[in-house]
Amino acid sequence: MKLSIKGVIPPMVTPLLENMELDLSGLEKLIEHLLKGGVHGIFLLGTNGEGPSLSHGLRKQLISEASRMVDGRVPILVGITDTSMMGTLEIADHAAKVGADGLVVAPPYYFPISQDEMVKYLEVLIPNLSLPFLLYDIPSCTKLHLSLQTIKEAKELGAIGIKDSSGDLTALYALIEEFKGSPEFSIIAGAELFLPETIIYGGHGVVAGGANIFPKLFVDLYEASCACDFDRIKSLREKVLQLHHKVYTLDDSSTSSIKVIKATLEHMGICNGHMAPPLCRLGVKEHEKLKEYLHRHTFD
């Protein structure tokens, strides 16, 4: 099955009600907001989507409803990583049944594993997947930074690309250089600040958390990068830097950006700011600072 992954792909947040049920109204508003902004795909159940904190039932409901609402307008990628192989396959099978387009596979979290164990895991997992898949390198959450050799072996096993959330620009450049002879193998940056470098040096796109709230900003930056319009890149990246330095840091936790993205969407009237435990929503004082800052600055 052919699936081309490129452009701006938001790691969509999961809109929740106060009782931790799926916010269907918020979900529909969010999806239409993203598509109106021109995004090239949607990634469900990633870090910003709080995937590991959600029950399998809620994950399945999200995949089903999002697939129905998107209705083939852009590709839907689904994060399937779980602590168990059976849990991973359960979500993968459901995604295939309800019309998702691709899967995203990170190392199973909790136990630290070796590169060799990761390859062996993929050798068992991949023959049981019925959709194309990307690798997902996010060592801050999985305890394993995928080596270039592991990624090459995964490509031989069928991976169609990799989302690099290592935060290591040198490693990202190494990936682009290694696979420049395989343009069908997508190199997707997980750090939104790396978008211009990724595109200019031969990568394919970005999974940008900030695109949840300002999708057009990131689509414009992607298009400027494709055109090597450096003046436009500089102007747009300044706005992305404002997000990172003034908005994402309103909360002092390591998950501040996720909380702020949901709080901003709530301020915009798109969906609620409720978080799945153990994460807590943005505090009242921080929310007021956010509203004041957004009132004074324009990002789109």
N, C-alpha and C positions, 0 to 999 in steps of 0.2 A: 504494500500500500504506500503510495507516494504522499508525503506531507512536507511542505516547505515551511520552515520556521524562520521568520525574520521580522524586523521592525520593532515596534513598541508593544510589549505584552505585559499588561499590568498583573501583578500577583494579587488578584482581587481579594479584598477583605470579605469576611463572611458576615453579612448583616444579621444581627441577633436581637430578639426581644428580651425584655428583662427576665423572663422565665427561661431563657436559654433555648427557646425554640427559634426556628428560622424565620426571619423577618421577610416574608414574601413580597410585600409592597416595597420595602427598601431594596430588596434584591433586584426587582424589575427596574426601579428608578436608577440604581447604580449601573446596571448593564446598559441601559439606554444612554446614560451619561457617558460611559466609556466609549460606546459605539459612535455617539455623536462627536466625540473628540477625535475620532479617526484611528483608534488603536487597531493593531494588526492581528490580535489574538487575545485570549484571556486565559490566565493560569489560575486554576482553582486549588485550594487546599495546600498552599505553600505556607511559608512562615507568616506572611502578612494575613493569610487566610486562617491562621490559628489551627491548621489541619490536625496536628497531634493532640490538641485539646478537645476535639469534637468526637462524639460517639460515632460508631460506624453507621448508625441509622441516620444521623443528621448529615454526615458526609454524603451518603447516598442520596438523600433528599436534595441537598444542594446541587449535586451533579445532575440529577434528573431535571430539576427546575431550571437551572442555568442553561442546560442543553436545549430545553424546550423554548426558553425565552430568546436565546441567541439565534436559534433556528438556522444554523449554517451560515450566518453572516460573516463570522470569523472563526478560525480554528479554536477549539477549547482543549486546553491541556489540563490534565488532572494529576496532582501529586498523590502517589499511591503508597509511599513509604510508610511502613509500620514496624513495630518491634518484632512481629512474627511474619514468616513467609505466607502463611494462610491468610492473615489479615491483609497483607499486601495484595494477594491474588483476589481476595473478595472484592476489594475496591476496584481493582483493575477490570474484573469481569463485569461489574455493574456499570463502569464507565463505558465499556464497549457496547453493552446492551442498550443504553439510553442515548447513544449518539455522540459521545465525546470523540475527539479526533486523535488525541495522542496522550501519552503518559509521561510522567516525570519521576525518575527513580534515583533516590539518594541512598547512601548506606543506611542500613537499619540502625536506629539510635539506641542508646543505653549502653550496650557492650562495646568497648573499644575493639575494633577488628583490624586485621592486617590487610595489606593490599592483596595478598594471595587469597585470603578469605573472601574479600569483596569479589574477586574474579570468579571464584567457585560459586558464590551466591548468585551471581549473574548467570552463570552457566545453567543453574537449576531454574532460575526465575524466567529467563527470556523465552524458552520454548513454550511457556504457558501463557504468554501475553499475546493477545489478538489485535493490539493496536501498536503503531510505531511509538518509540520511546526516546526520550532524552535522558542523559545522565544529569545529576544535580550534585555539584560539589559545594558543600556548605559545612566545612570542618568545625565552625563554631557551635554547631548543633549536633554533629554526628561523630565527632572525635577522630575523623579520618579525612585527611586532605588527599584526594585522589591523585595518584602519580600519573605522569604522562604515559607510562607503560600500561597502567590499568585502563586509562581512557582509550588508548590504541586497541587494547584487547576487547574492550566493550564495543568499540566501533566494528571490529571484526565479527562480533557476536550479533550485531544488528543495530546498535545505537545510531540515531540520525543526527545527534548533536549533543552539546553539553551546555548547561547553565552554570557558569562559573561565579559562585558567590564566595570565593576564597578571600576576596578583598585585596588580592595580590596582583598588581598591574603587570609585574614581570612575568608571573605565571600565565596571565591572560595573553600577553604577547607571545609567549612560548607556544601556547595552544594555537594561536592564529598562524604562526610560522609553521608548526608541525603539520597542520591540516590544510595549508594553502593549496595543495594539489587536489584537495577533495572538497570543492565548493558546495557539494550537496550536504556536507557535514556542518551543521549550524553551530557557530560559536556565539553564545548569548551571554552578555555580561549581566551579572546580578547586582553590580554596584552602579547605580544610575549616573553617578558622576563620571564613570568611565565610558559613557555612551559615545562621545565624539571620537575618542581614541580607538574604540572598538571598531567603529565603522570605517574610519579613515585608514586603519591599518589592515582591513580585510575581514573583520568580523561581520556578524549578521544582524545583531539587534540587542535589545536590553529588556530585562524584566525589572521594571521601575515601579517601586512602591508608590512614589509620588504621583504616578500616572493615574492612581485611583481618584485623586482629587483634581489634578490639572492635566488631563490626558493630552489636550492640544499642545501644551507647553512641551511635552516630551516628543510628541509627533513632529512638531516644528523643529525641535533640536535634531531629531533623527534625519529629517529631510535636509536640513542645513548641512549636516555631517555628510550625507550622501553626495551633496553638491559641492563639498569642500568650501562652503561659504564661511570663511573664518570670522568675518565681522559679525555675521548673524550668530555663529556659534558662541562667540564671546558674550554677546548681549543676552542670549538665552541661558547660557550656563551661569551667568550672574544671578539669574532668578532661581535656578536650581540650587546654587550655593546659599542663597537666602533661606530657602527651605531647610537646608541642612543645618545652618548655623543659628537661625533664629526661630524656627518652627519645630523641627524634630527634637530639639534639645529642651523643650519646655518642661519635660518630666526628667528626673535624674536617673531613671531606670534604664537598663540595657534594651528594653522593649519600648522605649519612649516613642519612636517613630510610628509604630503600629497604633499605639493609643492616640497619638496626635492625628494620624490619618483618619481614624474612625471619628474622632471628635470634630475634625474639620468637615467631614461628610455630614455629620449631624447638624453642624452650624449652617451648612448649605441646604439643609432640608432634604437630603437624599436618603439617609438611613440613620438608624440609632447608633450611639457610641458604646453600646454594651460590649463587654469583652467576655470571652469564655474563661472560667477559672483554670489555672491560678492567676491569670492576669486581671488587673483591675482597670477600670475606665479612668480617663484623665480626671484629675481632681478639679474641684470647682474654681479655685484660684487660677490654676493653669489654663482652664477653659476660658476664663475671662480674659487672660492675657492673650490667648490665641485669637479670640474674637476681635480684640482691639488691634492686634497686629494685622489680621486679615482685612480689617476695615481700612487700614492705612496703606496697604500694599496690593498691587495687582500682579498676578502671576500668569494669567492667560493673555 
